[in-house]
Amino acid sequence: MSDNDHHHHSSALQVNAGVPQPEQVSKSSVERFKRARRKVRTAREYADGILAGNRILLSQAITLVESSRQQHHELAQDIISQCLPHAGNSVRIGITGVPGVGKSTFIEALGIHLTALGHKLAVLAIDPSSTRTKGSILGDKTRMEALSVDKNAFIRPSPSSGSLGGVARKTRESIILCEAAGFDVIFVETVGVGQSETTVHGMVDFFLLLMLAGAGDELQGIKRGIMEMADAICINKADGDNQQAAQRARVEYQNALHLFPPAPSGWTPPVQTCSARTGTGIKEAWESVQKYLIKTRQNGFFQENRMEQKNLTLHEAIDDILQSDFYNNNKIKASLPQMQKAVRGDEVSAYVAARQLVDLYDQQHS
Ligand code: GDP
């Protein structure tokens, strides 16, 4: 399907193209036009569009997934249900590293490599700063310049506002939509060094950690837990004067990794050097992913891990639903402040207070 077709399907302008336009556009016709543009599509229309590879509908559906409005949430769930049978056929790769390590430059270089190989790539970037400036991660247009105009790539910043669980759910759901739209490689980029890495690790097949050489006490700088999750470490900016330092860092990290217990995947994470700027080592990084896929598909870890992730998702969803149900309950709303006060004043233990509140909540369900 060509880009023109995409337009045709999604633009209300074209749908209305046959309607004769009055010479003077009256106010009411402007209103009508606005309403038509805001036309609410059905879940089926969204799903059909996504399955046909329509990026505009894909984007809009992701916006629905990210919306906090109940009405959007329900529509999004409907779309996801219809896309789910067509999802799962991609390689999901988490990419992380401290700000400035070169994540976006790396994603651009690897992304261009992948689309040249015939892959269709979706990049979902979780932006911790988006609570301040909406979607700031890609607001900086210098990021992924070539990839953002590549018709086989789709780049989408995901706001990470709200609870971590909420972000995880939204990103997981966005992955499903992208896969249904035919993207066969999904990058999930996380910025920074926080808890979001664990979350992302729980939704990808392969976790890539980008690091820098010569940043001083390198091994202490990055949390051990994050290194332990990595399926590959790439020391970026291995170019110019930095090449020797990068090689030394590679050996150090390799040695450090040997101290970790063997991974359940049976895979030994390689430590490589690369330059996202010159492109050196980018091909090799992808080769590591390929080797990992061959190994873990053969030994069954790949499939097992996905099953386990779905299980985790179910439990997270239960937690989410119960929590919001609980806190939105009128009786709980009425009693909570008073209980909080009692706990603060040591009149009652936190546990006993929680038990009483949950019992109060339960009464309405039995
Ligand atoms: P991010 O914050 O992790 O996304 O990092 P960026 O991709 O924005 O890169 C941060 C800075 O490092 C930019 O000025 C890049 O041009 C530079 N950079 C990224 N990769 C490389 C590399 O491989 N070599 C060199 N020398 N600089 C790089």
Boltz pocket constraint, residues with backbone or C-beta under 6 A from the ligand:
constraints:
  - pocket:
      binder: B
      contacts: [[A, 97], [A, 98], [A, 99], [A, 100], [A, 101], [A, 102], [A, 103], [A, 104], [A, 105], [A, 106], [A, 236], [A, 237], [A, 238], [A, 239], [A, 274], [A, 275], [A, 276], [A, 277], [A, 278]]
      max_distance: 6.0
